[in-house]
Amino acid sequence: MEARREYGRGEYRLKGRPWWEKVFDLLYPASCPGCNWGGEYGFCASCLAEIEPWALELGPDCKVYGAGIYRHPLRQALHLVKNKGQTYLVYALAALMARALPKKYWTEEPIFCLPIPPTPSRRRRRGFHLPELLAKELVRQLPRSSYGSQILKLEHPLAEQKNLSAHERFLNVQGAYRSAPVPGAWVLLVDDVMTTGATLQAAIESLYEAGARRVEAVVAAISPYLQESDLPNYPLPTPSLRFS
C-alpha cells in the first residue's frame, strides 16, 4: 500500500492494496469509524472533511505534524484501533498522517521513520504497538524512507502517562529514551496521540544527542489542549484524500 501525493491536483491517494483485501471489503464492507456508515476503507467523505491537518512547533529544533486534532472522528478511530483491535484503520490513519507532511518528505534525502518505543505492559495488554504499525505503513507510503525499529529504545520503565499531570509527564520521561548513533540523520518520529509533547521532547533530545541533524515528528492526533496552548500551532493545507 502506498500514498501518492499528486501536487498539481492537490490529492493524496492510497493505492496498491492487495486484491484479496479489496475482495474482502466487497464481502464485508467496513464502516466509517466516525458515523458507522459506509466508508472507503476508512472514513466516509463527510467525516473525512472534518479532519484538518495541523502543525505545532515544540521548539526551534522540532516541528510536529498531525493528521488532525484529537476529536470526532479521529478520536473514535483511535479508540477502535487501540481498545478494540480494529487495526485495519491503520491504513487510513497513516494516509492522513502522510497528508500532513510537507513536500520535502517526498523529494529530499532519505529519512528514518522511528516509532516511539512502547512500554512492555502496554504491548502485552494490546498485543501490538500502534506507533509501530503507523511507522511501518508510513514507510510504505514515503518513497525515501526506511523503518528504524532498533534505533530508539526505552531505558527504564515508565508510569502510565494518562494518570499524570503535564508537569509529572515531563518528569516521568526525562532520560527515558536512548538512541543508537545516528550521525547526520534525518529522523521522523511517529506516535499516535500528542497530549503534552513530553514524550516526543524526551525522544527528540535523545536523537540529537546521538548526532541526528534534523528531527521532526508526525502523529495521528494532536490534543485540543495544545491547540489552545502558547506553543505556535496552525492548520495546514488540506489536499483531498482518496482510497483505492
PyMOL commands that set and color helices and strands:
alter all, ss='L'
color gray80, all
select helices_A, chain A and resi 19-27+45-48+74-84+87-100+104-107+120-126+130-141+161-163+166-173+198-209+224-227
alter helices_A, ss='H'
color red, helices_A
select strands_A, chain A and resi 2-6+11-15+54-59+62-66+111-115+145-147+152-154+177-179+186-194+214-222+233-235+240-243
alter strands_A, ss='S'
color yellow, strands_A
deselect
rebuild
show_as cartoon
